[in-house]
Amino acid sequence: MKLKGKVAIVTGSTSGMGRATAELFAREGAKVVVTGRNEERAKEVVDKIKSEGNEAIYVIADMSDMDEVKKIFDTTIETYGTVDILFNNAGMLSLTPLMELSFEEWNKAFAVNVTAAFYLAQLCAPIMREKGKGVIINTSSVAGAHAHHGPAAYVTTKHALNGLTKSMAWELGPEIRANAILPGAILTAMLNSVGGEAGVPHLIEGSPLKRAGKPEEIASAALFLASDDSSFITGQLIRVDGGIDI
Ligand SMILES: NC(=O)c1ccc[n+]([C@@H]2O[C@H](COP(=O)([O-])OP(=O)(O)OC[C@H]3O[C@@H](n4cnc5c(N)ncnc54)[C@H](OP(=O)(O)O)[C@@H]3O)[C@@H](O)[C@H]2O)c1
């Protein structure tokens, strides 16, 4: 088991790639903190993890509200006493074109996609540093690499998250490693909200693998980054996208 005895927070794990990662981390021996806004799905994920003989709790929190974000950290420490792995995966897709964006939508995208990740890292880092070891993983996007993969607020926040990932690696090392995963089209509720594979033909036809990825294919990349298998890798933006833009 690659994460035996570790405590892992996985935000946005009530569905999609976060859920697949929470289940995989638990199977690899981690105690997992599942988060999202939907309590029914959060409970379902925790029940599934427990039914496999593994350990998890859930915390209901809206990532646009920093008091609720702090609740994730507080509950983790109250329950498990420590934290070893922080996977900032929750994300909000903003589809509004630049010229029609309101301050409200712009600010919410920054809160959910960037500020929550910054704040959780700031809360968790002192504990990881004291232990001499910790891992942070952020879910960015191919839209964090190229503007033509999404509208302005999504593209901008994912680019910002890439910068934040490098700052985390630089400022929180040597104890903490921080990396980002840049998924391409992945078969989740978020992709369904834009019409599934058919809604993103450029991401399918524009990749040599000619298909969308599965949430489990992000989870296995996250496991690699969370475990000692990637012990000399930090500050990297790792694309898991079937080869788009090569
Ligand atoms: N699917 C893709 O093609 C794709 C591609 C590139 C990057 N991504 C990124 O991958 C990450 C995961 O998305 P996914 O594709 O797995 O989508 P998903 O299945 O829709 O999952 C999104 C998760 O984020 C949570 N979430 C969203 N907004 C939240 C908020 N305001 N507060 C708390 N939790 C919130 C959702 O929880 P609740 O619904 O319970 O609130 C859910 O658990 C996101 O950061 C996304 O930007 C996705």
The ligand as a Gaussian input file, in Angstrom:
#p B3LYP/6-31G(d) Opt

LIG

0 1
 N      -13.946000      16.914000     -16.454000
 C      -13.085000      17.548000     -17.186000
 O      -13.083000      17.372000     -18.419000
 C      -12.062000      18.462000     -16.562000
 C      -10.998000      18.891000     -17.354000
 C      -10.011000      19.703000     -16.784000
 C      -10.071000      20.035000     -15.451000
 N      -11.134000      19.610000     -14.685000
 C      -11.110000      19.967000     -13.262000
 O      -11.230000      18.785000     -12.502000
 C      -11.731000      19.088000     -11.200000
 C      -12.802000      18.082000     -10.822000
 O      -13.886000      18.173000     -11.703000
 P      -14.667000      16.899000     -12.302000
 O      -14.453000      16.910000     -13.753000
 O      -14.334000      15.675000     -11.517000
 O      -16.163000      17.394000     -12.098000
 P      -17.375000      16.923000     -11.167000
 O      -17.619000      15.464000     -11.319000
 O      -18.454000      17.875000     -11.472000
 O      -16.808000      17.176000      -9.701000
 C      -16.596000      18.469000      -9.206000
 C      -16.390000      18.354000      -7.715000
 O      -16.095000      19.651000      -7.201000
 C      -17.036000      19.965000      -6.200000
 N      -17.363000      21.380000      -6.225000
 C      -17.655000      22.158000      -7.294000
 N      -17.919000      23.409000      -6.899000
 C      -17.822000      23.422000      -5.548000
 C      -18.006000      24.410000      -4.559000
 N      -18.359000      25.675000      -4.853000
 N      -17.836000      24.050000      -3.262000
 C      -17.511000      22.800000      -2.936000
 N      -17.298000      21.812000      -3.822000
 C      -17.468000      22.133000      -5.115000
 C      -18.266000      19.105000      -6.480000
 O      -18.947000      18.840000      -5.260000
 P      -20.513000      19.163000      -4.993000
 O      -21.230000      19.005000      -6.298000
 O      -20.894000      18.137000      -3.953000
 O      -20.509000      20.539000      -4.463000
 C      -17.627000      17.836000      -7.010000
 O      -17.260000      16.982000      -5.958000
 C      -12.181000      20.544000     -11.269000
 O      -11.200000      21.354000     -10.655000
 C      -12.234000      20.832000     -12.757000
 O      -12.048000      22.195000     -13.038000
 C      -12.126000      18.841000     -15.214000

